[in-house]
Amino acid sequence: MLAVNEQNLTAQRLYLTAGFIDSGRRREGKKGRQLLLYYPLSANYIDATKSFNISLTEK
């Protein structure tokens, strides 16, 4: 998982070009709204959010 500021279009373009995918989720960071991106791994990848019971919903 990677969070990037919604207003930082240059960084968004860089990460998306590098293969990161927008999860569609957002959160509020210290400097504004953040897009949550992820990098897809192989089919053998164990989803850490499930393995460690991590919640990615806004609170």
C-alpha positions in Angstrom: 0.0 0.0 0.0 1.1 3.5 -0.8 -0.6 6.8 0.0 -0.1 9.8 -2.2 -1.6 13.3 -1.8 -4.6 13.8 -4.1 -3.1 17.1 -5.3 0.3 15.7 -6.2 -0.5 14.8 -9.8 3.2 14.3 -10.7 3.7 11.6 -8.0 0.4 10.0 -9.0 1.5 9.8 -12.6 4.9 8.3 -11.6 3.4 5.6 -9.4 0.6 4.7 -11.9 3.2 4.4 -14.7 5.4 2.2 -12.4 2.5 -0.2 -12.1 0.7 0.9 -8.9 -3.1 0.7 -9.1 -5.6 3.1 -7.4 -7.6 1.1 -4.9 -10.4 3.6 -5.0 -10.0 4.2 -1.3 -9.1 7.6 0.3 -8.0 8.8 3.7 -7.2 12.1 5.3 -3.5 12.8 5.8 -1.7 15.5 7.6 -1.6 17.6 4.4 -4.9 16.6 2.8 -6.8 13.8 1.1 -4.7 10.8 0.1 -5.2 8.2 -2.6 -4.4 4.7 -1.5 -2.5 2.8 -4.2 -1.3 -0.8 -4.3 1.2 -2.8 -6.3 -0.1 -6.1 -7.6 2.1 -9.1 -6.8 2.0 -12.7 -8.0 -1.0 -15.0 -7.5 0.9 -16.6 -4.6 0.8 -13.3 -2.7 -1.0 -13.4 0.7 -3.1 -10.3 1.2 -1.5 -8.7 4.3 -4.7 -6.8 5.1 -6.4 -10.1 5.6 -3.5 -11.9 7.3 -3.0 -9.2 9.9 -6.7 -8.1 10.2 -5.9 -4.5 9.0 -8.8 -2.2 8.3 -8.4 0.3 5.4 -11.7 2.0 5.9 -11.8 5.7 7.0 -12.4 6.3 10.6 
